[in-house]
Amino acid sequence: MPGIVERIKRFARSPQGQRATEQVRRAAADPRRRAQAQRLLSKLRDRRP
């Protein structure tokens, strides 16, 4: 049974993985999405003890 890293690699090479990667790239390039992600990460960091 392949390990998790191998499964992720296989998914990333698949057509479905390529589409997901492209969607993430486009979202990361959008300033509104980038700000939204920063706010979310900030909230998560603040919750840690």
N, CA, C and O atoms as a GROMACS GRO file, in nm:
protein
  196
    1MET      N    1   0.085  -0.118   0.000
    1MET     CA    2   0.000   0.000   0.000
    1MET      C    3   0.090   0.124   0.000
    1MET      O    4   0.176   0.139   0.087
    2PRO      N    5   0.069   0.213  -0.098
    2PRO     CA    6   0.155   0.331  -0.105
    2PRO      C    7   0.132   0.425   0.013
    2PRO      O    8   0.022   0.436   0.066
    3GLY      N    9   0.240   0.492   0.052
    3GLY     CA   10   0.231   0.587   0.161
    3GLY      C   11   0.155   0.712   0.118
    3GLY      O   12   0.123   0.729   0.000
    4ILE      N   13   0.128   0.796   0.213
    4ILE     CA   14   0.049   0.916   0.186
    4ILE      C   15   0.119   1.009   0.088
    4ILE      O   16   0.054   1.070   0.004
    5VAL      N   17   0.251   1.021   0.098
    5VAL     CA   18   0.325   1.109   0.008
    5VAL      C   19   0.313   1.059  -0.135
    5VAL      O   20   0.294   1.138  -0.228
    6GLU      N   21   0.324   0.929  -0.154
    6GLU     CA   22   0.310   0.871  -0.288
    6GLU      C   23   0.170   0.894  -0.344
    6GLU      O   24   0.153   0.923  -0.462
    7ARG      N   25   0.070   0.882  -0.258
    7ARG     CA   26  -0.069   0.904  -0.303
    7ARG      C   27  -0.089   1.049  -0.343
    7ARG      O   28  -0.158   1.077  -0.442
    8ILE      N   29  -0.029   1.142  -0.268
    8ILE     CA   30  -0.040   1.284  -0.302
    8ILE      C   31   0.030   1.312  -0.434
    8ILE      O   32  -0.022   1.385  -0.518
    9LYS      N   33   0.149   1.254  -0.453
    9LYS     CA   34   0.222   1.272  -0.578
    9LYS      C   35   0.140   1.221  -0.697
    9LYS      O   36   0.130   1.286  -0.801
   10ARG      N   37   0.081   1.102  -0.678
   10ARG     CA   38   0.002   1.044  -0.786
   10ARG      C   39  -0.118   1.133  -0.820
   10ARG      O   40  -0.150   1.153  -0.938
   11PHE      N   41  -0.184   1.185  -0.717
   11PHE     CA   42  -0.298   1.274  -0.739
   11PHE      C   43  -0.253   1.402  -0.811
   11PHE      O   44  -0.320   1.448  -0.904
   12ALA      N   45  -0.139   1.458  -0.769
   12ALA     CA   46  -0.090   1.583  -0.829
   12ALA      C   47  -0.060   1.566  -0.977
   12ALA      O   48  -0.075   1.660  -1.055
   13ARG      N   49  -0.019   1.447  -1.017
   13ARG     CA   50   0.011   1.421  -1.159
   13ARG      C   51  -0.113   1.390  -1.242
   13ARG      O   52  -0.109   1.396  -1.365
   14SER      N   53  -0.223   1.356  -1.177
   14SER     CA   54  -0.344   1.319  -1.249
   14SER      C   55  -0.411   1.444  -1.307
   14SER      O   56  -0.385   1.555  -1.261
   15PRO      N   57  -0.498   1.426  -1.407
   15PRO     CA   58  -0.570   1.541  -1.463
   15PRO      C   59  -0.652   1.615  -1.358
   15PRO      O   60  -0.659   1.738  -1.359
   16GLN      N   61  -0.713   1.542  -1.267
   16GLN     CA   62  -0.792   1.603  -1.161
   16GLN      C   63  -0.701   1.686  -1.069
   16GLN      O   64  -0.737   1.796  -1.028
   17GLY      N   65  -0.585   1.634  -1.038
   17GLY     CA   66  -0.490   1.706  -0.955
   17GLY      C   67  -0.437   1.830  -1.024
   17GLY      O   68  -0.416   1.933  -0.961
   18GLN      N   69  -0.416   1.820  -1.156
   18GLN     CA   70  -0.370   1.936  -1.232
   18GLN      C   71  -0.474   2.047  -1.228
   18GLN      O   72  -0.439   2.164  -1.213
   19ARG      N   73  -0.601   2.010  -1.241
   19ARG     CA   74  -0.709   2.110  -1.234
   19ARG      C   75  -0.714   2.175  -1.097
   19ARG      O   76  -0.729   2.297  -1.086
   20ALA      N   77  -0.701   2.094  -0.993
   20ALA     CA   78  -0.704   2.148  -0.856
   20ALA      C   79  -0.587   2.243  -0.833
   20ALA      O   80  -0.603   2.348  -0.771
   21THR      N   81  -0.470   2.206  -0.882
   21THR     CA   82  -0.352   2.290  -0.868
   21THR      C   83  -0.373   2.424  -0.937
   21THR      O   84  -0.338   2.529  -0.883
   22GLU      N   85  -0.429   2.420  -1.057
   22GLU     CA   86  -0.453   2.545  -1.132
   22GLU      C   87  -0.555   2.633  -1.060
   22GLU      O   88  -0.540   2.755  -1.057
   23GLN      N   89  -0.658   2.573  -1.003
   23GLN     CA   90  -0.758   2.650  -0.928
   23GLN      C   91  -0.694   2.719  -0.808
   23GLN      O   92  -0.723   2.835  -0.779
   24VAL      N   93  -0.607   2.649  -0.739
   24VAL     CA   94  -0.540   2.706  -0.622
   24VAL      C   95  -0.449   2.820  -0.665
   24VAL      O   96  -0.442   2.923  -0.599
   25ARG      N   97  -0.378   2.802  -0.777
   25ARG     CA   98  -0.290   2.909  -0.826
   25ARG      C   99  -0.369   3.034  -0.859
   25ARG      O  100  -0.329   3.145  -0.825
   26ARG      N  101  -0.484   3.015  -0.927
   26ARG     CA  102  -0.566   3.132  -0.961
   26ARG      C  103  -0.620   3.201  -0.837
   26ARG      O  104  -0.622   3.324  -0.830
   27ALA      N  105  -0.664   3.123  -0.740
   27ALA     CA  106  -0.716   3.181  -0.616
   27ALA      C  107  -0.606   3.255  -0.540
   27ALA      O  108  -0.632   3.361  -0.482
   28ALA      N  109  -0.485   3.201  -0.541
   28ALA     CA  110  -0.375   3.265  -0.469
   28ALA      C  111  -0.334   3.396  -0.536
   28ALA      O  112  -0.282   3.486  -0.470
   29ALA      N  113  -0.357   3.408  -0.665
   29ALA     CA  114  -0.319   3.530  -0.737
   29ALA      C  115  -0.422   3.641  -0.716
   29ALA      O  116  -0.391   3.758  -0.740
   30ASP      N  117  -0.542   3.607  -0.674
   30ASP     CA  118  -0.648   3.705  -0.653
   30ASP      C  119  -0.626   3.776  -0.520
   30ASP      O  120  -0.624   3.710  -0.416
   31PRO      N  121  -0.611   3.909  -0.520
   31PRO     CA  122  -0.585   3.982  -0.395
   31PRO      C  123  -0.693   3.963  -0.288
   31PRO      O  124  -0.662   3.957  -0.169
   32ARG      N  125  -0.820   3.953  -0.329
   32ARG     CA  126  -0.927   3.933  -0.230
   32ARG      C  127  -0.914   3.797  -0.164
   32ARG      O  128  -0.928   3.785  -0.042
   33ARG      N  129  -0.888   3.695  -0.244
   33ARG     CA  130  -0.872   3.560  -0.188
   33ARG      C  131  -0.750   3.552  -0.097
   33ARG      O  132  -0.752   3.487   0.007
   34ARG      N  133  -0.642   3.620  -0.140
   34ARG     CA  134  -0.519   3.620  -0.060
   34ARG      C  135  -0.546   3.682   0.078
   34ARG      O  136  -0.502   3.630   0.180
   35ALA      N  137  -0.619   3.794   0.080
   35ALA     CA  138  -0.653   3.861   0.206
   35ALA      C  139  -0.742   3.771   0.291
   35ALA      O  140  -0.726   3.764   0.413
   36GLN      N  141  -0.836   3.704   0.227
   36GLN     CA  142  -0.926   3.613   0.298
   36GLN      C  143  -0.845   3.500   0.364
   36GLN      O  144  -0.870   3.464   0.479
   37ALA      N  145  -0.750   3.445   0.292
   37ALA     CA  146  -0.667   3.338   0.346
   37ALA      C  147  -0.581   3.389   0.462
   37ALA      O  148  -0.564   3.320   0.563
   38GLN      N  149  -0.528   3.510   0.449
   38GLN     CA  150  -0.448   3.567   0.557
   38GLN      C  151  -0.530   3.584   0.684
   38GLN      O  152  -0.483   3.556   0.794
   39ARG      N  153  -0.654   3.632   0.668
   39ARG     CA  154  -0.742   3.648   0.785
   39ARG      C  155  -0.769   3.514   0.852
   39ARG      O  156  -0.764   3.503   0.975
   40LEU      N  157  -0.797   3.412   0.771
   40LEU     CA  158  -0.824   3.279   0.825
   40LEU      C  159  -0.702   3.225   0.901
   40LEU      O  160  -0.716   3.174   1.012
   41LEU      N  161  -0.584   3.237   0.841
   41LEU     CA  162  -0.463   3.189   0.907
   41LEU      C  163  -0.438   3.266   1.036
   41LEU      O  164  -0.394   3.208   1.136
   42SER      N  165  -0.464   3.394   1.034
   42SER     CA  166  -0.446   3.476   1.154
   42SER      C  167  -0.538   3.428   1.266
   42SER      O  168  -0.496   3.417   1.381
   43LYS      N  169  -0.663   3.400   1.231
   43LYS     CA  170  -0.757   3.350   1.331
   43LYS      C  171  -0.710   3.217   1.389
   43LYS      O  172  -0.717   3.195   1.510
   44LEU      N  173  -0.662   3.129   1.303
   44LEU     CA  174  -0.616   2.998   1.350
   44LEU      C  175  -0.495   3.011   1.440
   44LEU      O  176  -0.484   2.940   1.540
   45ARG      N  177  -0.404   3.102   1.406
   45ARG     CA  178  -0.285   3.122   1.490
   45ARG      C  179  -0.322   3.178   1.625
   45ARG      O  180  -0.264   3.139   1.727
   46ASP      N  181  -0.417   3.271   1.629
   46ASP     CA  182  -0.458   3.334   1.754
   46ASP      C  183  -0.526   3.235   1.848
   46ASP      O  184  -0.523   3.257   1.970
   47ARG      N  185  -0.585   3.130   1.797
   47ARG     CA  186  -0.657   3.034   1.881
   47ARG      C  187  -0.564   2.938   1.952
   47ARG      O  188  -0.602   2.876   2.051
   48ARG      N  189  -0.440   2.926   1.903
   48ARG     CA  190  -0.347   2.830   1.963
   48ARG      C  191  -0.303   2.877   2.101
   48ARG      O  192  -0.281   2.996   2.122
   49PRO      N  193  -0.291   2.783   2.195
   49PRO     CA  194  -0.247   2.819   2.331
   49PRO      C  195  -0.098   2.846   2.338
   49PRO      O  196  -0.045   2.878   2.444
   0.00000   0.00000   0.00000
